[in-house]
Amino acid sequence: MTRHNVTLRDGRRGSALFVFVTPRSKRTEIVGLREDDTLHIRLAAPPIAGKANRELIRFLAEFLAVPPSQIEIVAGASGRKKLVSILGLDPDNVQEKLTQLRASSSQHP
């Protein structure tokens, strides 16, 4: 069964989502949705001295069109599965951006 929505949490000041990262990849990109409803992202940066975490924050901020200061890794900073908080952006807005990504990637095989 194909999953279409990442599990998003509604926070007091924004939203939160689980992200699974693969560091040391050829490029930084969104891979898709995993079976456990986490967003899978490949990162070009290595997991050394916080480089991968900084790359994740930069990438998500650019993708979601918010300042990097509004993105925070609230759990899992040293692991591959992370809980990421996005301040000032509700779950519907995040889901809309992910839906747009899915639509554009399905048009370009």
KAQUI-V864944 format. One record per backbone hydrogen bond with DSSP energy under -0.5 kcal/mol. NH is the residue of the N-H (numbers start at 1). CO is the residue of the C=O. If there is no record, write none. Layout:
BEGIN
NH;CO  NH;CO
END
This chain:
BEGIN
7;37  8;6  9;16  11;9  11;14  15;86  16;9  17;84  18;7  19;82  20;39  21;19  21;80  22;41  23;21  24;45  25;43  29;27  29;42  31;29  31;40  32;40  34;38  37;34  39;18  40;32  41;20  41;39  42;29  43;22  48;46  51;48  52;46  54;50  55;51  56;52  57;53  58;54  59;55  60;56  61;57  62;58  63;59  64;60  65;61  66;61  70;67  71;68  72;85  74;72  74;83  75;83  79;76  82;19  82;80  83;75  84;17  84;82  85;72  86;15  87;70  87;85  88;13  89;86  93;90  94;90  95;91  96;92  97;93  98;94  99;95  100;96  101;97  102;98  103;99  104;100  105;101  106;102  107;103  108;104  109;107
END
